[in-house]
């Protein structure tokens, strides 16, 4: 596995994201609660630039006619069709079988590295 150092910690503000290019792939690097996550900038639905979608939360399980909003800043919504994905895992909120590709992130001496196979 190769680690590609692409940014410094200070380059990604809390709650923000930066899209980088690693080996010809666009990858969104997100900072949530001081931790870093990386998603492939490609929606598995129809190939939209997923990481250009808004970062938001979602409605949580709740009683009938009650709408509880939660997970603020942990969800990215596809800009083309509104599919929602968990930034931390890449999993779709609609189906656990659908995922956006995610990559492990390594921090070393203030630098953010994306871990890729090969």
N, CA, C and O atoms as a printed pandas DataFrame, in Angstrom:
     atom_number atom_name residue_name chain_id  residue_number  x_coord  y_coord  z_coord
0              1         N          UNK        A               1    0.837   -1.172    0.000
1              2        CA          UNK        A               1    0.000    0.000    0.000
2              3         C          UNK        A               1    0.889    1.245    0.000
3              4         O          UNK        A               1    1.886    1.322    0.718
4              5         N          UNK        A               2    0.503    2.197   -0.812
5              6        CA          UNK        A               2    1.264    3.439   -0.922
6              7         C          UNK        A               2    0.495    4.573   -0.251
7              8         O          UNK        A               2   -0.730    4.650   -0.345
8              9         N          UNK        A               3    1.223    5.438    0.417
9             10        CA          UNK        A               3    0.620    6.616    1.039
10            11         C          UNK        A               3    1.028    7.827    0.202
11            12         O          UNK        A               3    2.212    8.061   -0.042
12            13         N          UNK        A               4    0.031    8.585   -0.228
13            14        CA          UNK        A               4    0.259    9.778   -1.032
14            15         C          UNK        A               4   -0.086   10.997   -0.177
15            16         O          UNK        A               4   -1.254   11.253    0.115
16            17         N          UNK        A               5    0.944   11.745    0.219
17            18        CA          UNK        A               5    0.719   12.931    1.043
18            19         C          UNK        A               5    0.296   14.072    0.125
19            20         O          UNK        A               5    1.026   14.462   -0.787
20            21         N          UNK        A               6   -0.901   14.598    0.385
21            22        CA          UNK        A               6   -1.512   15.540   -0.545
22            23         C          UNK        A               6   -1.778   16.926    0.045
23            24         O          UNK        A               6   -1.859   17.905   -0.696
24            25         N          UNK        A               7   -1.914   17.017    1.350
25            26        CA          UNK        A               7   -2.268   18.276    2.002
26            27         C          UNK        A               7   -1.629   18.342    3.375
27            28         O          UNK        A               7   -1.114   17.350    3.891
28            29         N          UNK        A               8   -1.674   19.526    3.953
29            30        CA          UNK        A               8   -1.326   19.688    5.356
30            31         C          UNK        A               8   -2.627   19.832    6.134
31            32         O          UNK        A               8   -3.641   20.263    5.584
32            33         N          UNK        A               9   -2.597   19.474    7.402
33            34        CA          UNK        A               9   -3.815   19.546    8.225
34            35         C          UNK        A               9   -4.482   20.909    8.144
35            36         O          UNK        A               9   -5.708   20.993    8.085
36            37         N          UNK        A              10   -3.707   21.961    8.139
37            38        CA          UNK        A              10   -4.258   23.318    8.124
38            39         C          UNK        A              10   -4.995   23.644    6.825
39            40         O          UNK        A              10   -5.766   24.603    6.777
40            41         N          UNK        A              11   -4.765   22.854    5.770
41            42        CA          UNK        A              11   -5.402   23.110    4.467
42            43         C          UNK        A              11   -6.882   22.747    4.435
43            44         O          UNK        A              11   -7.617   23.208    3.562
44            45         N          UNK        A              12   -7.323   21.917    5.389
45            46        CA          UNK        A              12   -8.725   21.478    5.422
46            47         C          UNK        A              12   -9.354   22.006    6.707
47            48         O          UNK        A              12   -9.051   21.509    7.792
48            49         N          UNK        A              13  -10.227   23.010    6.598
49            50        CA          UNK        A              13  -10.854   23.555    7.804
50            51         C          UNK        A              13  -11.852   22.565    8.409
51            52         O          UNK        A              13  -12.365   21.687    7.714
52            53         N          UNK        A              14  -12.115   22.711    9.683
53            54        CA          UNK        A              14  -13.117   21.872   10.347
54            55         C          UNK        A              14  -14.452   22.030    9.608
55            56         O          UNK        A              14  -14.914   23.146    9.370
56            57         N          UNK        A              15  -15.061   20.896    9.253
57            58        CA          UNK        A              15  -16.329   20.900    8.530
58            59         C          UNK        A              15  -16.174   21.138    7.035
59            60         O          UNK        A              15  -17.165   21.205    6.307
60            61         N          UNK        A              16  -14.946   21.266    6.579
61            62        CA          UNK        A              16  -14.701   21.558    5.164
62            63         C          UNK        A              16  -14.169   20.359    4.404
63            64         O          UNK        A              16  -14.019   19.258    4.933
64            65         N          UNK        A              17  -13.892   20.625    3.140
65            66        CA          UNK        A              17  -13.333   19.588    2.278
66            67         C          UNK        A              17  -12.442   20.232    1.235
67            68         O          UNK        A              17  -12.591   21.407    0.901
68            69         N          UNK        A              18  -11.517   19.438    0.730
69            70        CA          UNK        A              18  -10.640   19.844   -0.361
70            71         C          UNK        A              18  -10.578   18.659   -1.315
71            72         O          UNK        A              18  -10.418   17.516   -0.886
72            73         N          UNK        A              19  -10.705   18.932   -2.602
73            74        CA          UNK        A              19  -10.621   17.868   -3.606
74            75         C          UNK        A              19   -9.211   17.879   -4.174
75            76         O          UNK        A              19   -8.718   18.909   -4.632
76            77         N          UNK        A              20   -8.568   16.708   -4.137
77            78        CA          UNK        A              20   -7.187   16.562   -4.618
78            79         C          UNK        A              20   -7.155   15.509   -5.716
79            80         O          UNK        A              20   -8.118   14.768   -5.914
80            81         N          UNK        A              21   -6.037   15.453   -6.424
81            82        CA          UNK        A              21   -5.844   14.455   -7.468
82            83         C          UNK        A              21   -4.726   13.523   -7.040
83            84         O          UNK        A              21   -3.610   13.965   -6.763
84            85         N          UNK        A              22   -5.027   12.228   -6.984
85            86        CA          UNK        A              22   -4.032   11.221   -6.615
86            87         C          UNK        A              22   -4.046   10.143   -7.686
87            88         O          UNK        A              22   -5.049    9.452   -7.867
88            89         N          UNK        A              23   -2.948   10.003   -8.386
89            90        CA          UNK        A              23   -2.814    9.008   -9.446
90            91         C          UNK        A              23   -3.984    9.078  -10.440
91            92         O          UNK        A              23   -4.536    8.050  -10.832
92            93         N          UNK        A              24   -4.345   10.275  -10.831
93            94        CA          UNK        A              24   -5.415   10.449  -11.813
94            95         C          UNK        A              24   -6.823   10.335  -11.257
95            96         O          UNK        A              24   -7.788   10.391  -12.020
96            97         N          UNK        A              25   -6.963   10.177   -9.962
97            98        CA          UNK        A              25   -8.289   10.086   -9.321
98            99         C          UNK        A              25   -8.544   11.319   -8.476
99           100         O          UNK        A              25   -7.685   11.743   -7.702
100          101         N          UNK        A              26   -9.733   11.895   -8.627
101          102        CA          UNK        A              26  -10.120   13.001   -7.762
102          103         C          UNK        A              26  -10.676   12.420   -6.467
103          104         O          UNK        A              26  -11.546   11.550   -6.485
104          105         N          UNK        A              27  -10.163   12.910   -5.355
105          106        CA          UNK        A              27  -10.560   12.420   -4.040
106          107         C          UNK        A              27  -10.873   13.623   -3.154
107          108         O          UNK        A              27  -10.094   14.573   -3.075
108          109         N          UNK        A              28  -12.023   13.563   -2.492
109          110        CA          UNK        A              28  -12.404   14.606   -1.549
110          111         C          UNK        A              28  -11.884   14.263   -0.165
111          112         O          UNK        A              28  -12.131   13.168    0.342
112          113         N          UNK        A              29  -11.165   15.193    0.448
113          114        CA          UNK        A              29  -10.652   15.023    1.806
114          115         C          UNK        A              29  -11.501   15.906    2.716
115          116         O          UNK        A              29  -11.573   17.119    2.522
116          117         N          UNK        A              30  -12.140   15.293    3.707
117          118        CA          UNK        A              30  -13.064   15.970    4.620
118          119         C          UNK        A              30  -12.486   15.975    6.024
119          120         O          UNK        A              30  -11.744   15.073    6.412
120          121         N          UNK        A              31  -12.842   17.016    6.783
121          122        CA          UNK        A              31  -12.451   17.082    8.197
122          123         C          UNK        A              31  -13.722   17.193    9.031
123          124         O          UNK        A              31  -14.473   18.164    8.929
124          125         N          UNK        A              32  -13.945   16.166    9.865
125          126        CA          UNK        A              32  -15.138   16.107   10.714
126          127         C          UNK        A              32  -14.682   15.803   12.135
127          128         O          UNK        A              32  -14.078   14.760   12.384
128          129         N          UNK        A              33  -14.962   16.688   13.047
129          130        CA          UNK        A              33  -14.578   16.473   14.438
130          131         C          UNK        A              33  -13.086   16.293   14.626
131          132         O          UNK        A              33  -12.654   15.541   15.500
132          133         N          UNK        A              34  -12.283   16.989   13.802
133          134        CA          UNK        A              34  -10.835   16.901   13.909
134          135         C          UNK        A              34  -10.218   15.694   13.222
135          136         O          UNK        A              34   -8.994   15.571   13.174
136          137         N          UNK        A              35  -11.047   14.799   12.688
137          138        CA          UNK        A              35  -10.553   13.616   11.980
138          139         C          UNK        A              35  -10.729   13.803   10.476
139          140         O          UNK        A              35  -11.575   14.580   10.033
140          141         N          UNK        A              36   -9.929   13.086    9.700
141          142        CA          UNK        A              36   -9.943   13.227    8.249
142          143         C          UNK        A              36  -10.482   11.965    7.582
143          144         O          UNK        A              36  -10.218   10.846    8.020
144          145         N          UNK        A              37  -11.246   12.178    6.507
145          146        CA          UNK        A              37  -11.855   11.090    5.741
146          147         C          UNK        A              37  -11.659   11.401    4.265
147          148         O          UNK        A              37  -11.559   12.565    3.878
148          149         N          UNK        A              38  -11.604   10.359    3.443
149          150        CA          UNK        A              38  -11.388   10.553    2.011
150          151         C          UNK        A              38  -12.378    9.714    1.211
151          152         O          UNK        A              38  -12.549    8.521    1.458
152          153         N          UNK        A              39  -13.029   10.370    0.241
153          154        CA          UNK        A              39  -13.986    9.712   -0.655
154          155         C          UNK        A              39  -13.602    9.973   -2.105
155          156         O          UNK        A              39  -13.142   11.058   -2.459
156          157         N          UNK        A              40  -13.799    8.965   -2.923
157          158        CA          UNK        A              40  -13.615    9.093   -4.363
158          159         C          UNK        A              40  -14.677   10.058   -4.882
159          160         O          UNK        A              40  -15.849    9.937   -4.525
160          161         N          UNK        A              41  -14.287   10.994   -5.705
161          162        CA          UNK        A              41  -15.195   12.015   -6.222
162          163         C          UNK        A              41  -16.004   11.461   -7.392
163          164         O          UNK        A              41  -15.964   11.992   -8.502
164          165         N          UNK        A              42  -16.740   10.383   -7.120
165          166        CA          UNK        A              42  -17.506    9.695   -8.163
166          167         C          UNK        A              42  -18.707    9.027   -7.507
167          168         O          UNK        A              42  -18.548    8.137   -6.672
168          169         N          UNK        A              43  -19.894    9.452   -7.880
169          170        CA          UNK        A              43  -21.108    8.841   -7.329
170          171         C          UNK        A              43  -21.373    7.514   -8.036
171          172         O          UNK        A              43  -21.373    7.465   -9.266
172          173         N          UNK        A              44  -21.598    6.440   -7.284
173          174        CA          UNK        A              44  -21.836    5.136   -7.906
174          175         C          UNK        A              44  -23.155    5.056   -8.671
175          176         O          UNK        A              44  -23.380    4.085   -9.394
176          177         N          UNK        A              45  -24.024    6.040   -8.532
177          178        CA          UNK        A              45  -25.304    6.037   -9.234
178          179         C          UNK        A              45  -25.115    6.316  -10.721
179          180         O          UNK        A              45  -25.429    5.468  -11.556
180          181         N          UNK        A              46  -24.604    7.502  -11.057
181          182        CA          UNK        A              46  -24.403    7.834  -12.471
182          183         C          UNK        A              46  -23.128    8.626  -12.724
183          184         O          UNK        A              46  -23.022    9.327  -13.731
184          185         N          UNK        A              47  -22.166    8.521  -11.823
185          186        CA          UNK        A              47  -20.858    9.107  -12.058
186          187         C          UNK        A              47  -20.720   10.598  -11.792
187          188         O          UNK        A              47  -19.764   11.214  -12.264
188          189         N          UNK        A              48  -21.627   11.183  -11.064
189          190        CA          UNK        A              48  -21.547   12.613  -10.746
190          191         C          UNK        A              48  -20.326   12.896   -9.876
191          192         O          UNK        A              48  -19.822   11.993   -9.208
192          193         N          UNK        A              49  -19.848   14.135   -9.877
193          194        CA          UNK        A              49  -18.744   14.520   -8.988
194          195         C          UNK        A              49  -19.261   14.631   -7.551
195          196         O          UNK        A              49  -19.593   15.720   -7.083
196          197         N          UNK        A              50  -19.324   13.516   -6.875
197          198        CA          UNK        A              50  -19.946   13.397   -5.559
198          199         C          UNK        A              50  -19.443   14.423   -4.553
199          200         O          UNK        A              50  -20.239   15.024   -3.831
200          201         N          UNK        A              51  -18.146   14.629   -4.498
201          202        CA          UNK        A              51  -17.567   15.496   -3.479
202          203         C          UNK        A              51  -17.853   16.974   -3.707
203          204         O          UNK        A              51  -17.517   17.809   -2.867
204          205         N          UNK        A              52  -18.466   17.299   -4.829
205          206        CA          UNK        A              52  -18.885   18.680   -5.070
206          207         C          UNK        A              52  -20.287   18.928   -4.511
207          208         O          UNK        A              52  -20.777   20.057   -4.543
208          209         N          UNK        A              53  -20.929   17.883   -4.000
209          210        CA          UNK        A              53  -22.249   18.011   -3.397
210          211         C          UNK        A              53  -22.176   18.688   -2.039
211          212         O          UNK        A              53  -21.103   18.823   -1.451
212          213         N          UNK        A              54  -23.340   19.113   -1.551
213          214        CA          UNK        A              54  -23.358   19.792   -0.259
214          215         C          UNK        A              54  -23.102   18.800    0.879
215          216         O          UNK        A              54  -23.482   17.631    0.812
216          217         N          UNK        A              55  -22.455   19.300    1.905
217          218        CA          UNK        A              55  -22.238   18.535    3.127
218          219         C          UNK        A              55  -23.351   18.950    4.072
219          220         O          UNK        A              55  -23.568   20.138    4.315
220          221         N          UNK        A              56  -24.054   17.956    4.605
221          222        CA          UNK        A              56  -25.244   18.253    5.398
222          223         C          UNK        A              56  -25.437   17.173    6.461
223          224         O          UNK        A              56  -24.516   16.416    6.769
224          225         N          UNK        A              57  -26.622   17.116    7.004
225          226        CA          UNK        A              57  -27.033   16.048    7.906
226          227         C          UNK        A              57  -28.213   15.348    7.259
227          228         O          UNK        A              57  -28.407   15.432    6.046
228          229         N          UNK        A              58  -28.995   14.661    8.065
229          230        CA          UNK        A              58  -30.140   13.936    7.522
230          231         C          UNK        A              58  -31.196   13.777    8.599
231          232         O          UNK        A              58  -30.949   14.058    9.772
232          233         N          UNK        A              59  -32.355   13.333    8.202
233          234        CA          UNK        A              59  -33.385   13.055    9.200
234          235         C          UNK        A              59  -33.079   11.714    9.850
235          236         O          UNK        A              59  -32.641   10.764    9.200
236          237         N          UNK        A              60  -33.325   11.670   11.143
237          238        CA          UNK        A              60  -33.045   10.478   11.929
238          239         C          UNK        A              60  -34.345    9.716   12.177
239          240         O          UNK        A              60  -35.428   10.289   12.058
240          241         N          UNK        A              61  -34.249    8.430   12.522
241          242        CA          UNK        A              61  -35.477    7.703   12.873
242          243         C          UNK        A              61  -36.204    8.428   13.999
243          244         O          UNK        A              61  -35.592    8.818   14.994
244          245         N          UNK        A              62  -37.501    8.604   13.838
245          246        CA          UNK        A              62  -38.274    9.340   14.835
246          247         C          UNK        A              62  -39.734    8.903   14.784
247          248         O          UNK        A              62  -40.124    8.089   13.947
248          249         N          UNK        A              63  -40.523    9.452   15.684
249          250        CA          UNK        A              63  -41.948    9.125   15.742
250          251         C          UNK        A              63  -42.676    9.638   14.500
251          252         O          UNK        A              63  -42.166   10.497   13.780
252          253         N          UNK        A              64  -43.860    9.108   14.263
253          254        CA          UNK        A              64  -44.694    9.550   13.161
254          255         C          UNK        A              64  -44.941   11.051   13.285
255          256         O          UNK        A              64  -45.241   11.552   14.369
256          257         N          UNK        A              65  -44.813   11.752   12.181
257          258        CA          UNK        A              65  -44.997   13.209   12.089
258          259         C          UNK        A              65  -43.947   14.006   12.867
259          260         O          UNK        A              65  -44.080   15.220   13.018
260          261         N          UNK        A              66  -42.939   13.353   13.344
261          262        CA          UNK        A              66  -41.839   14.041   14.016
262          263         C          UNK        A              66  -40.607   13.892   13.132
263          264         O          UNK        A              66  -40.318   12.802   12.638
264          265         N          UNK        A              67  -39.902   14.962   12.941
265          266        CA          UNK        A              67  -38.709   14.937   12.098
266          267         C          UNK        A              67  -37.526   15.406   12.916
267          268         O          UNK        A              67  -37.440   16.568   13.313
268          269         N          UNK        A              68  -36.621   14.483   13.158
269          270        CA          UNK        A              68  -35.441   14.789   13.951
270          271         C          UNK        A              68  -34.235   14.865   13.020
271          272         O          UNK        A              68  -33.904   13.894   12.340
272          273         N          UNK        A              69  -33.586   16.017   12.995
273          274        CA          UNK        A              69  -32.410   16.227   12.154
274          275         C          UNK        A              69  -31.163   15.868   12.953
275          276         O          UNK        A              69  -31.051   16.217   14.129
276          277         N          UNK        A              70  -30.232   15.175   12.317
277          278        CA          UNK        A              70  -29.010   14.789   13.014
278          279         C          UNK        A              70  -27.859   14.558   12.051
279          280         O          UNK        A              70  -28.006   14.715   10.839
280          281         N          UNK        A              71  -26.721   14.185   12.600
281          282        CA          UNK        A              71  -25.509   13.877   11.842
282          283         C          UNK        A              71  -25.053   15.053   10.975
283          284         O          UNK        A              71  -24.516   14.861    9.884
284          285         N          UNK        A              72  -25.269   16.251   11.468
285          286        CA          UNK        A              72  -24.870   17.454   10.731
286          287         C          UNK        A              72  -23.386   17.389   10.364
287          288         O          UNK        A              72  -22.539   17.085   11.204
288          289         N          UNK        A              73  -23.088   17.678    9.099
289          290        CA          UNK        A              73  -21.710   17.697    8.624
290          291         C          UNK        A              73  -21.108   16.342    8.335
291          292         O          UNK        A              73  -19.918   16.257    8.030
292          293         N          UNK        A              74  -21.901   15.261    8.421
293          294        CA          UNK        A              74  -21.377   13.909    8.196
294          295         C          UNK        A              74  -21.870   13.271    6.903
295          296         O          UNK        A              74  -21.471   12.154    6.570
296          297         N          UNK        A              75  -22.727   13.967    6.178
297          298        CA          UNK        A              75  -23.353   13.401    4.980
298          299         C          UNK        A              75  -23.006   14.275    3.779
299          300         O          UNK        A              75  -23.015   15.502    3.883
300          301         N          UNK        A              76  -22.702   13.654    2.644
301          302        CA          UNK        A              76  -22.536   14.403    1.398
302          303         C          UNK        A              76  -23.676   13.984    0.470
303          304         O          UNK        A              76  -23.979   12.800    0.322
304          305         N          UNK        A              77  -24.293   14.984   -0.147
305          306        CA          UNK        A              77  -25.438   14.751   -1.033
306          307         C          UNK        A              77  -24.980   14.951   -2.478
307          308         O          UNK        A              77  -24.450   16.007   -2.824
308          309         N          UNK        A              78  -25.186   13.940   -3.316
309          310        CA          UNK        A              78  -24.789   14.000   -4.717
310          311         C          UNK        A              78  -25.444   15.202   -5.389
311          312         O          UNK        A              78  -26.649   15.411   -5.247
312          313         N          UNK        A              79  -24.652   16.001   -6.128
313          314        CA          UNK        A              79  -25.208   17.204   -6.748
314          315         C          UNK        A              79  -26.164   16.931   -7.915
315          316         O          UNK        A              79  -26.906   17.829   -8.313
316          317         N          UNK        A              80  -26.166   15.731   -8.462
317          318        CA          UNK        A              80  -27.033   15.451   -9.610
318          319         C          UNK        A              80  -28.407   14.937   -9.193
319          320         O          UNK        A              80  -29.421   15.450   -9.666
320          321         N          UNK        A              81  -28.460   13.944   -8.324
321          322        CA          UNK        A              81  -29.743   13.302   -8.007
322          323         C          UNK        A              81  -30.054   13.223   -6.524
323          324         O          UNK        A              81  -31.062   12.632   -6.136
324          325         N          UNK        A              82  -29.211   13.804   -5.693
325          326        CA          UNK        A              82  -29.512   13.894   -4.274
326          327         C          UNK        A              82  -29.238   12.644   -3.450
327          328         O          UNK        A              82  -29.627   12.587   -2.283
328          329         N          UNK        A              83  -28.580   11.644   -4.023
329          330        CA          UNK        A              83  -28.252   10.471   -3.219
330          331         C          UNK        A              83  -27.335   10.912   -2.080
331          332         O          UNK        A              83  -26.457   11.752   -2.276
332          333         N          UNK        A              84  -27.539   10.344   -0.889
333          334        CA          UNK        A              84  -26.772   10.742    0.286
334          335         C          UNK        A              84  -25.826    9.621    0.721
335          336         O          UNK        A              84  -26.181    8.442    0.715
336          337         N          UNK        A              85  -24.619   10.026    1.096
337          338        CA          UNK        A              85  -23.589    9.074    1.519
338          339         C          UNK        A              85  -22.951    9.535    2.819
339          340         O          UNK        A              85  -22.752   10.729    3.044
340          341         N          UNK        A              86  -22.634    8.567    3.670
341          342        CA          UNK        A              86  -21.927    8.817    4.919
342          343         C          UNK        A              86  -20.465    9.101    4.567
343          344         O          UNK        A              86  -19.791    8.253    3.983
344          345         N          UNK        A              87  -19.984   10.267    4.914
345          346        CA          UNK        A              87  -18.608   10.648    4.583
346          347         C          UNK        A              87  -17.602    9.734    5.279
347          348         O          UNK        A              87  -16.546    9.442    4.717
348          349         N          UNK        A              88  -17.910    9.282    6.478
349          350        CA          UNK        A              88  -16.966    8.467    7.244
350          351         C          UNK        A              88  -16.787    7.061    6.678
351          352         O          UNK        A              88  -15.715    6.473    6.820
352          353         N          UNK        A              89  -17.830    6.511    6.036
353          354        CA          UNK        A              89  -17.761    5.126    5.565
354          355         C          UNK        A              89  -17.968    4.966    4.067
355          356         O          UNK        A              89  -17.596    3.941    3.495
356          357         N          UNK        A              90  -18.559    5.973    3.425
357          358        CA          UNK        A              90  -18.898    5.867    2.011
358          359         C          UNK        A              90  -20.228    5.183    1.751
359          360         O          UNK        A              90  -20.673    5.121    0.604
360          361         N          UNK        A              91  -20.869    4.670    2.784
361          362        CA          UNK        A              91  -22.135    3.952    2.603
362          363         C          UNK        A              91  -23.284    4.879    2.244
363          364         O          UNK        A              91  -23.400    5.991    2.759
364          365         N          UNK        A              92  -24.122    4.392    1.353
365          366        CA          UNK        A              92  -25.333    5.110    0.986
366          367         C          UNK        A              92  -26.310    5.057    2.145
367          368         O          UNK        A              92  -26.362    4.060    2.865
368          369         N          UNK        A              93  -27.082    6.113    2.335
369          370        CA          UNK        A              93  -28.090    6.101    3.393
370          371         C          UNK        A              93  -29.328    5.334    2.961
371          372         O          UNK        A              93  -30.161    4.985    3.797
372          373         N          UNK        A              94  -29.460    5.067    1.675
373          374        CA          UNK        A              94  -30.628    4.345    1.158
374          375         C          UNK        A              94  -30.422    2.837    1.243
375          376         O          UNK        A              94  -31.335    2.109    1.634
376          377         N          UNK        A              95  -29.232    2.364    0.880
377          378        CA          UNK        A              95  -28.964    0.935    0.851
378          379         C          UNK        A              95  -27.527    0.671    1.289
379          380         O          UNK        A              95  -26.595    1.283    0.767
380          381         N          UNK        A              96  -27.349   -0.226    2.231
381          382        CA          UNK        A              96  -26.013   -0.598    2.689
382          383         C          UNK        A              96  -25.198   -1.295    1.622
383          384         O          UNK        A              96  -23.986   -1.452    1.768
384          385         N          UNK        A              97  -25.854   -1.719    0.541
385          386        CA          UNK        A              97  -25.158   -2.397   -0.564
386          387         C          UNK        A              97  -24.503   -1.416   -1.524
387          388         O          UNK        A              97  -23.642   -1.798   -2.315
388          389         N          UNK        A              98  -24.908   -0.153   -1.457
389          390        CA          UNK        A              98  -24.360    0.861   -2.355
390          391         C          UNK        A              98  -23.367    1.698   -1.565
391          392         O          UNK        A              98  -23.656    2.159   -0.461
392          393         N          UNK        A              99  -22.190    1.883   -2.153
393          394        CA          UNK        A              99  -21.141    2.629   -1.458
394          395         C          UNK        A              99  -20.385    3.519   -2.423
395          396         O          UNK        A              99  -20.200    3.185   -3.594
396          397         N          UNK        A             100  -19.958    4.640   -1.918
397          398        CA          UNK        A             100  -18.957    5.444   -2.610
398          399         C          UNK        A             100  -17.615    4.938   -2.085
399          400         O          UNK        A             100  -17.493    4.610   -0.905
400          401         N          UNK        A             101  -16.635    4.876   -2.937
401          402        CA          UNK        A             101  -15.342    4.364   -2.507
402          403         C          UNK        A             101  -14.703    5.316   -1.502
403          404         O          UNK        A             101  -14.653    6.527   -1.717
404          405         N          UNK        A             102  -14.221    4.755   -0.414
405          406        CA          UNK        A             102  -13.518    5.552    0.581
406          407         C          UNK        A             102  -12.085    5.039    0.701
407          408         O          UNK        A             102  -11.782    3.901    0.343
408          409         N          UNK        A             103  -11.228    5.891    1.205
409          410        CA          UNK        A             103   -9.813    5.552    1.352
410          411         C          UNK        A             103   -9.370    5.843    2.776
411          412         O          UNK        A             103   -9.819    6.818    3.380
412          413         N          UNK        A             104   -8.492    5.003    3.319
413          414        CA          UNK        A             104   -7.913    5.307    4.629
414          415         C          UNK        A             104   -7.058    6.575    4.536
415          416         O          UNK        A             104   -6.464    6.865    3.498
416          417         N          UNK        A             105   -7.010    7.310    5.624
417          418        CA          UNK        A             105   -6.214    8.533    5.698
418          419         C          UNK        A             105   -5.166    8.351    6.784
419          420         O          UNK        A             105   -5.459    7.852    7.870
420          421         N          UNK        A             106   -3.956    8.759    6.481
421          422        CA          UNK        A             106   -2.856    8.671    7.447
422          423         C          UNK        A             106   -2.313   10.071    7.704
423          424         O          UNK        A             106   -2.086   10.837    6.767
424          425         N          UNK        A             107   -2.108   10.400    8.958
425          426        CA          UNK        A             107   -1.502   11.684    9.332
426          427         C          UNK        A             107   -0.081   11.448    9.808
427          428         O          UNK        A             107    0.182   10.552   10.610
428          429         N          UNK        A             108    0.829   12.265    9.300
429          430        CA          UNK        A             108    2.215   12.161    9.745
430          431         C          UNK        A             108    2.839   13.552    9.708
431          432         O          UNK        A             108    2.906   14.190    8.658
432          433         N          UNK        A             109    3.281   13.998   10.845
433          434        CA          UNK        A             109    3.940   15.302   10.957
434          435         C          UNK        A             109    3.107   16.424   10.341
435          436         O          UNK        A             109    3.641   17.294    9.653
436          437         N          UNK        A             110    1.797   16.401   10.590
437          438        CA          UNK        A             110    0.921   17.448   10.088
438          439         C          UNK        A             110    0.527   17.320    8.632
439          440         O          UNK        A             110   -0.140   18.203    8.092
440          441         N          UNK        A             111    0.927   16.242    7.991
441          442        CA          UNK        A             111    0.587   16.027    6.591
442          443         C          UNK        A             111   -0.495   14.955    6.478
443          444         O          UNK        A             111   -0.504   13.980    7.230
444          445         N          UNK        A             112   -1.403   15.153    5.528
445          446        CA          UNK        A             112   -2.510   14.223    5.284
446          447         C          UNK        A             112   -2.138   13.331    4.116
447          448         O          UNK        A             112   -1.837   13.808    3.022
448          449         N          UNK        A             113   -2.164   12.025    4.362
449          450        CA          UNK        A             113   -1.846   11.051    3.321
450          451         C          UNK        A             113   -3.051   10.184    2.995
451          452         O          UNK        A             113   -3.784    9.765    3.891
452          453         N          UNK        A             114   -3.250    9.920    1.725
453          454        CA          UNK        A             114   -4.286    9.014    1.257
454          455         C          UNK        A             114   -3.630    7.666    1.007
455          456         O          UNK        A             114   -2.639    7.581    0.281
456          457         N          UNK        A             115   -4.173    6.618    1.600
457          458        CA          UNK        A             115   -3.599    5.271    1.462
458          459         C          UNK        A             115   -4.303    4.572    0.306
459          460         O          UNK        A             115   -5.522    4.405    0.308
460          461         N          UNK        A             116   -3.497    4.164   -0.694
461          462        CA          UNK        A             116   -4.046    3.492   -1.871
462          463         C          UNK        A             116   -3.287    2.199   -2.112
463          464         O          UNK        A             116   -2.094    2.093   -1.825
464          465         N          UNK        A             117   -3.996    1.227   -2.639
465          466        CA          UNK        A             117   -3.342   -0.034   -3.014
466          467         C          UNK        A             117   -2.484    0.215   -4.231
467          468         O          UNK        A             117   -2.847    0.962   -5.141
468          469         N          UNK        A             118   -1.330   -0.436   -4.221
469          470        CA          UNK        A             118   -0.474   -0.375   -5.386
470          471         C          UNK        A             118    0.265    0.816   -5.570
471          472         O          UNK        A             118    1.012    0.935   -6.541
